[in-house]
Amino acid sequence: MDMKKLMLLLPIIFSFAVSLAQYIPNETANIIVQTSDVWGNSIDNANCSAYIFDPDFNLVYSNTLTYRNGFYVSNFTVPEKYGTYLEYVECNVTLYGKPKTIKSAKTFYVSSAFDVIERQLREYVSNVTLNVSVSVTGNITEAVEKAQEDIVGLLLALHSTPETGTYCINDTARMVIKTATWHINDRDYNITKREIEYCEYGCNNVTGECIASPANRTLTLVFIAIGLAVLLFIVWRFVV
Amino acid sequence: MIVKKAVALLILGMIFFASLFYISSLPSYVTGLERFVYEMIPLVIVMFMLYIILY
């Protein structure tokens, strides 16, 4: 076996990168592909084509990639349909006079800005349900990135926000609802936080609040009685 | 003496209305002797006010 044939057996490194794994409809996304041999030298004579399939596996985009500074690139407008898309790239290269086809595939997710924010927020909080609505102006990608930081800050503020609603789920648990509206950087955030709280001594169906422990209730009553007795004694002592 | 009584009645009157408000918002799970004690508070204050007025 001569040296050229031996080299053909060597694998070709084929890296395939996209700038983001999550997109919002109508956003412009990039497909970036790099082809290189085992020594890291980029292959510049490849003929690369990209194909994008929607969640129903219908071909929604196909284009030939352009070679730029060692990378094969193209951009596309993200479709409006939500779901997981398949990004498939096929490159035909000629290596040592022999044609070879290399393929790679990757998935990305398309959803609304609200879904992206909600999904990111769920990584920060647990045991709560969040409804986030955002009015976005300007560049939507930047807005979502900034919104994430803003809303995490708002969530921390929500911990000290009074309850806006509460109701009993059953005898031992209640739902706490906190709502807040925030206006920052020309964006409005309406957040509803729902949190389940365990009530050890039962839940009051009328007020939706946890029933205080019997010990605390007795203590409160004793303090009120003592306070009242002291007050009446003072009035009686100095007036009557 | 009258001024002292007037001040005392004013203070007791405020406590009386505060206790009434507290009872009206008393949770429904407070029952029995516990509720009875709370409801007796304004009555005790009224009795004391009457005592101050009459004597």
Interface residues (C-beta under 8 A of the other chain):
Chain A: G202 N204 V206 T207 E209 I211 R217 T218 L221 I224 A225 L228 L231 L232 V235 W236 F238 V239 V240
Chain B: K4 K5 V7 A8 I11 L12 I15 P27 S28 Y29 V30 E34 V37 Y38 I41 V44 I45 F48 Y51 I52 Y55
